Amino acid sequence: MPAMEIHFIGSETPDNFSGGLCDEYRLSAIGSLSELAAAARTISANHPGCRALFTLDDRHQARYTSGHAANNLDLADAFEEELAALPAECFEDGEYLGYLCTKAEFAICLRNFRAAVAPATFEGACAHGLALDEQALQEWLDYQQHPMTLLDQPVSALVVPVEQSYDTLAAFPNGYFTSDLDPAQNHAVAWQLAQNHGYELMGVGASYLGFWRAQAADAALAQALAQDLCALYNVADRPRMAAVFAEAIIGRAHVWLRYTE
């Protein structure tokens, strides 16, 4: 099996997954989540104060919907003092373009993103009405058991200058269609998993969010997270589904969450 390759490609490529707001790495031949976790540690070491956010399933579709989701959030609203710190390329005839396409503009994006997502709660995300039919449940179980099958390789890793994993969504928000959890709801879900269960957001795809933690989940943690999944997916037979979820979570350090219908 070929060794994993990781290449730094910067922020100015036409297909940058943050639209130019963040530097990016491109990874290929990833053989395991442990290799991906090692890459995340390397990226963080190379870029102090930053976190890596990986692309997951159907990366090109995820980039397309992320662009629309970001536009809906109106993330380019800038204060005069913020504009004064921007390079000349962000202006035309003295007017701010507001394209959010340079690393210098990420602070503007992040401030607006935090304001947009602040009212969202995990309870609100649950009330959105997501559900898993039998086909979607089986797909989730397969991805939990064989996590590498979720990744659409090559994988992009955005280098996001934030302290908390859930704030990396500012660089790559997703949840565009009305049946999806929107970016604020996804942020609330990521906050819930980090604060209550110790899972850090590590990736976003067209349909899934990815989370991992330092140690594999024990029975108590798996059961607690399973209860949250029952709430998120509005399950009817809670005892049965809690057992199904917990069995797929226990002994593993990752969990995938589908945020689309």
Secondary structure in CASP SS format (residue, H / E / C, confidence):
PFRMAT SS
TARGET T0000
AUTHOR 0000-0000-0000
METHOD secondary structure of the structure
MODEL  1
M C 1.00
P C 1.00
A C 1.00
M C 1.00
E E 1.00
I E 1.00
H E 1.00
F E 1.00
I E 1.00
G E 1.00
S C 1.00
E C 1.00
T C 1.00
P C 1.00
D C 1.00
N C 1.00
F C 1.00
S C 1.00
G C 1.00
G C 1.00
L C 1.00
C C 1.00
D E 1.00
E E 1.00
Y E 1.00
R E 1.00
L E 1.00
S E 1.00
A C 1.00
I C 1.00
G C 1.00
S C 1.00
L H 1.00
S H 1.00
E H 1.00
L H 1.00
A H 1.00
A H 1.00
A H 1.00
A H 1.00
R H 1.00
T H 1.00
I H 1.00
S H 1.00
A H 1.00
N H 1.00
H C 1.00
P C 1.00
G C 1.00
C C 1.00
R E 1.00
A E 1.00
L E 1.00
F E 1.00
T E 1.00
L C 1.00
D C 1.00
D C 1.00
R H 1.00
H H 1.00
Q H 1.00
A H 1.00
R H 1.00
Y H 1.00
T H 1.00
S H 1.00
G H 1.00
H H 1.00
A H 1.00
A H 1.00
N H 1.00
N H 1.00
L H 1.00
D C 1.00
L C 1.00
A C 1.00
D C 1.00
A C 1.00
F C 1.00
E H 1.00
E H 1.00
E H 1.00
L H 1.00
A H 1.00
A C 1.00
L C 1.00
P C 1.00
A H 1.00
E H 1.00
C H 1.00
F E 1.00
E E 1.00
D C 1.00
G C 1.00
E E 1.00
Y E 1.00
L C 1.00
G C 1.00
Y C 1.00
L C 1.00
C C 1.00
T C 1.00
K H 1.00
A H 1.00
E H 1.00
F H 1.00
A H 1.00
I H 1.00
C H 1.00
L H 1.00
R H 1.00
N H 1.00
F H 1.00
R H 1.00
A H 1.00
A H 1.00
V H 1.00
A C 1.00
P C 1.00
A C 1.00
T C 1.00
F H 1.00
E H 1.00
G H 1.00
A H 1.00
C H 1.00
A H 1.00
H C 1.00
G C 1.00
L C 1.00
A C 1.00
L C 1.00
D C 1.00
E H 1.00
Q H 1.00
A H 1.00
L H 1.00
Q H 1.00
E H 1.00
W H 1.00
L H 1.00
D H 1.00
Y H 1.00
Q H 1.00
Q H 1.00
H C 1.00
P H 1.00
M H 1.00
T H 1.00
L H 1.00
L C 1.00
D C 1.00
Q C 1.00
P C 1.00
V E 1.00
S E 1.00
A E 1.00
L E 1.00
V E 1.00
V E 1.00
P C 1.00
V C 1.00
E C 1.00
Q C 1.00
S H 1.00
Y H 1.00
D H 1.00
T H 1.00
L H 1.00
A H 1.00
A C 1.00
F C 1.00
P C 1.00
N C 1.00
G C 1.00
Y C 1.00
F C 1.00
T C 1.00
S C 1.00
D C 1.00
L C 1.00
D C 1.00
P H 1.00
A H 1.00
Q H 1.00
N H 1.00
H H 1.00
A H 1.00
V H 1.00
A H 1.00
W H 1.00
Q H 1.00
L H 1.00
A H 1.00
Q H 1.00
N H 1.00
H H 1.00
G C 1.00
Y C 1.00
E E 1.00
L E 1.00
M E 1.00
G E 1.00
V E 1.00
G C 1.00
A C 1.00
S C 1.00
Y E 1.00
L E 1.00
G E 1.00
F E 1.00
W E 1.00
R C 1.00
A C 1.00
Q C 1.00
A C 1.00
A C 1.00
D C 1.00
A H 1.00
A H 1.00
L H 1.00
A H 1.00
Q H 1.00
A H 1.00
L H 1.00
A H 1.00
Q H 1.00
D H 1.00
L H 1.00
C H 1.00
A H 1.00
L H 1.00
Y C 1.00
N C 1.00
V C 1.00
A C 1.00
D C 1.00
R H 1.00
P H 1.00
R H 1.00
M H 1.00
A H 1.00
A H 1.00
V H 1.00
F H 1.00
A H 1.00
E H 1.00
A H 1.00
I H 1.00
I C 1.00
G C 1.00
R C 1.00
A C 1.00
H E 1.00
V E 1.00
W E 1.00
L E 1.00
R E 1.00
Y C 1.00
T C 1.00
E C 1.00
END
